[in-house]
Amino acid sequence: MKMMRLAAYVIAAGIPWALAAPAMAAVAGTVDSLSGSVSISRNGAAARPLTAGAVVNQGDLVATAQDAWVLLEMVDGGSLTLRGKTRLRIDAYVYSETDKAGSKSWLSLLEGAMRSVTGAIGAFNPPSYRLTTPLVTLGVRGTDHETAYYPPGSTEPGVEPGVYDKVNEGETFLRTASGEVSLRAGQAGFADHQGARAPRVLPAIPAFYRRHAEIDRPLANRMREIQTRREKKLRVLRQRFEHRAQATGGEHSRFRERGQDGKSANENTGNQRQRARAQHEELRKHGTGEQAKRNHERMQRRKD
């Protein structure tokens, strides 16, 4: 219970997870809300019921029963909504505000449907976000999307088995061994179960997405609260990155100025040395004005 409370506090306060207790290192997120029978399997142990406020870790397998759902708030500000009869494994979820390259969100959708609103990982390092199914690898470019994987025998009549993705905001891509397709907001794509054909853009949004929208309607207030915290986190991070870039740019500018000053100083020193050598050579050849006068008088006496 202490770990659950600490995880909830860290997420709400926006504290970097790198500064949290070492025991929290594997935490991927917390359960915001749920309905129906939802279970979690951890470290190979038997599945146990999942409750609101509970922590989900890397490696956990979350499953929902028919007509159940669960909303997860992730450590980077993103959210995952699992529909009924869905199994999702959190392969890796690492978030660091100071190490974008080390942050990653790797998820495996084993069956069913889900909605993913990416957080800081998807916004600032899209290649580190990956959602896989047994057929397809899905990537994003900062997005809100809904993915469904229906194996044979698990779909309703008229729904072809395979992987579907619908983009609400941003952009995604579906990639298989047969090819790849990009999807923009308002589009849905499909990859067949056998993988015999390249993924393609569908001419219309499949009807089952309307049912999923009905599931999301009671969650609207919860989603808005998560969205508000997400936007605040992203805004703070953008400002931090901008300040860091400006500071780095200032340092580079100072280095350039120093380099230019150094070059000018070297050029001045070189010019002074050249002038000194020229004056020395002139004196060596002709002597000073007084010496030249004496030499001239001496030559005159010799002539006389």
CORWOCOR-V59308 format. One record per backbone hydrogen bond with DSSP energy under -1.0 kcal/mol. CO is the residue of the C=O (numbers start at 0). NH is the residue of the N-H. E is the energy in kcal/mol with one decimal. If there is no record, write none. Layout:
co,nh,e
CO,NH,E
CO,NH,E
This chain:
co,nh,e
0,4,-2.6
1,5,-2.6
2,6,-2.7
3,7,-2.5
4,8,-2.3
5,9,-2.6
6,10,-2.3
7,11,-2.4
8,12,-2.5
9,13,-1.0
9,14,-1.5
15,18,-1.6
16,19,-1.1
20,23,-2.2
21,24,-1.9
23,26,-1.9
25,57,-2.3
27,74,-2.3
28,55,-2.5
29,72,-2.6
30,52,-2.7
32,70,-3.0
34,68,-2.3
36,64,-2.4
37,49,-2.9
38,62,-2.4
39,47,-2.1
40,60,-2.3
41,44,-2.2
47,39,-2.5
50,53,-1.9
53,30,-2.5
55,27,-3.0
55,28,-1.7
56,59,-1.7
59,89,-2.6
60,40,-2.3
61,87,-2.8
62,38,-2.7
64,67,-2.0
64,84,-1.1
68,34,-2.5
69,81,-2.5
70,31,-2.4
70,32,-1.3
71,79,-2.1
72,29,-2.3
73,76,-1.9
75,119,-2.5
77,73,-2.7
78,116,-2.5
79,71,-3.2
80,114,-2.3
81,69,-1.4
85,63,-2.3
86,109,-2.0
86,110,-1.3
87,61,-3.0
88,90,-1.2
88,107,-2.5
89,58,-4.5
91,105,-3.2
93,103,-2.6
103,93,-2.5
104,129,-3.0
105,91,-1.9
106,131,-2.5
107,88,-2.8
110,86,-2.6
111,148,-3.4
112,82,-2.7
113,146,-1.8
114,80,-2.7
115,144,-2.4
116,78,-2.2
118,122,-2.0
119,123,-2.7
120,124,-2.1
124,127,-2.3
125,128,-2.2
127,104,-3.0
129,106,-2.9
130,137,-3.1
131,108,-2.8
135,132,-2.6
136,174,-2.1
137,130,-2.4
138,172,-1.8
142,117,-2.3
143,167,-2.8
143,168,-1.8
144,115,-3.0
145,165,-2.7
146,113,-2.7
147,163,-3.1
148,111,-2.2
149,161,-1.8
150,153,-2.0
155,158,-1.9
160,192,-1.4
161,149,-2.6
162,190,-2.2
163,147,-2.5
164,188,-2.7
165,145,-2.9
166,185,-2.9
168,143,-2.3
170,140,-2.0
171,182,-3.1
172,138,-1.6
173,180,-2.1
174,136,-2.3
178,175,-3.1
180,173,-2.5
182,171,-2.1
183,186,-2.1
186,166,-2.5
187,201,-3.0
188,164,-1.8
189,199,-2.3
190,162,-2.5
199,189,-2.3
205,208,-1.4
206,209,-1.7
207,211,-1.6
208,212,-1.8
209,213,-1.3
210,214,-1.5
211,215,-1.8
212,216,-1.3
216,219,-1.5
218,222,-3.0
219,223,-2.2
220,224,-2.0
221,225,-2.1
222,226,-2.8
223,227,-2.5
224,228,-2.0
225,229,-2.6
226,230,-2.9
227,231,-2.1
228,232,-2.3
229,233,-2.7
230,234,-2.5
231,235,-2.4
232,236,-2.4
233,237,-2.6
234,238,-2.3
235,239,-2.3
236,240,-2.8
237,241,-2.7
238,242,-2.7
239,243,-2.3
240,244,-2.5
241,245,-2.8
242,246,-2.7
243,247,-2.5
244,248,-2.8
245,249,-2.6
246,250,-2.1
247,251,-2.4
248,252,-2.4
249,253,-2.5
250,254,-2.5
251,255,-2.4
252,256,-2.6
253,257,-2.9
254,258,-2.4
255,259,-2.5
256,260,-3.0
257,261,-2.8
258,262,-2.3
259,263,-2.6
260,264,-2.7
261,265,-2.3
262,266,-2.5
263,267,-2.7
264,268,-2.6
265,269,-2.6
266,270,-2.4
267,271,-2.5
268,272,-2.2
269,273,-2.2
270,274,-2.5
271,275,-2.4
272,276,-2.5
273,277,-2.3
274,278,-2.5
275,279,-2.5
276,280,-2.5
277,281,-2.3
278,282,-2.5
279,283,-2.4
280,284,-2.0
281,285,-2.7
282,286,-2.3
287,291,-2.2
288,292,-1.8
289,293,-2.1
290,294,-2.4
291,295,-2.0
292,296,-2.3
293,297,-2.4
294,298,-2.0
295,299,-1.8
296,300,-2.1
297,301,-1.7
298,302,-1.5
299,303,-2.1
